[in-house]
Amino acid sequence: MYDGKLPIVVTGMKQLKEHGPAGVILRRFGRTENQTLLEAIGNPRREAHDARQQANYEAREREYKEQLRRAAEQQRAEREARRPVCAGCGTRFTDERWKAIEPAGWGTPRAITTERQAEHTEPEQKASGTWLSRFRS
């Protein structure tokens, strides 16, 4: 475990002059070969652990997205299975037609409400005012 610890690295002025600060000039105590600065102060076990954790996270994220995709696909399939079919020609309703026949408050489909309003509108009842007499008492 390297957490909370400082790496001790050494180099000589001769190597620093020959190879520069980015060269393979540093030796970390406990290791036998010279390394670059990033390799000498790095933690290879921690980096490998972090890479495994990242790979696990990405795999879980892919699985979650796949679950969401399957759930959305299942919902679309269920919705298509509920889609009404025209009694006359047998074709499935479009989204607009389906929306038109869905209940609009009080449980009465909008299309039926519109049709009933057109059927029950009688000019003589409106003119005579007899339909208002039911509400008077």
N, C-alpha and C positions, 0 to 999 in steps of 0.2 A: 504494500500500500504506500503510495507516494503522497497522499493527501496530507497537507499541513507540513510538508517537509520541503526543504530547499535543496536542489541539486548542486553539488560542488563540481565545478569544471575548471580545468587549468589549461594553459597553453604557454608557449614560449614566444618571446619577441621575434626570434628568428623565423619561426613558422608564420607568425602574423605578418611579417614583412614580405615573405615569399608568396604566400597564398591569399592574403587579404582577409578581411573579417568574415567573408561568406564562404571561405574554403573549409576543407576537412582538416581542422587544426585543433579542435578542442577535445580534451579527454575528460570524461566524467569518472569520478572516483567509483570504483567497483566494476568498471568496464575495461576491456583490454584494447580496444581500437579507437582511433581518432574518429571524430564525427563533426558534422556541421553544427552550428549553434542550435538550430531547431531540433535536430536529432538528439543532441546531448542533454537539453533541458526538457525534452518531451517525455511522455509516459506511454510507452507502446502498449502496455496491458490495459491501461485506462482507455486509450484510443480504440483498441480492439473491442473493449466492452461497450464503449459508446457507439461504435459502428454496429455491433450486434443489437443494441437497444434500438437504434434508429431503424434497422432492418425489420425488427419485430413490430415497431410502431407503424411502419409503412405497410407491412403485411396485414396488420389489424385494420388499418385505414382502408386498404383495398377490399377486405372482406366486408367491412361495414358499408362501403359504397355499393358493393355487389348485393348486399341484403336490401338496401334501399331501392336499387334498381329492380330486384325481383319483386319486392312489395308493390312498387308502382306498376309493374307489368301485371301483377295479379289483380290490382285494383282496376286497371283498364280492362282486363278480361272479364271481371265480374260486372263492370258497368256495361260492357257490350252485351253480356248475357242477359242483363235486365232491360236492354233497349227494346222498346215496343216494336211490333211488326204491323204494318198496314193490313187490315182485314181484306181489302180489295185486291191488292196486287202482290202482297207477301213480302215487300221490301222493308228493310229496317228504316225507322224514322231517322231523319237528320237531327243534329243537335238543336237546331232552331225549332223544328216541329215538336220534338220531345219537350222542349222548354215550354212551348205553347200549351201543351196538354197537362203539364204538371199542375198540382193544386196551387191555387193562389189565395191563401187565406181561407178560413172556414171549410177547407177540404173540397172545394169545388174547382175542377180544372178550368183554367182561363178560357180555353177554346170553347168548352161547353157553355160557360157563362156568357160569352159573347154571342154564341148561337141562340141561346135561350132569350137573351135580351132582344135580339132581332126578331125572334118568333113572337114574343109576347107583347111587343109594342103595338098597341091598337089605338089609332087616332081618336075613335069615338069615346073610349074610356077616358082619355086625357081631357077631351073637350067637355064631357059631361061632368067630370069631377066626382064620379061615383066611387072611385077607389079611395078618395080621401075621406069619404063618409064612414069608413070602417074605423078610422082613428078618432072620430068625434063621439063623445058619449056624455 
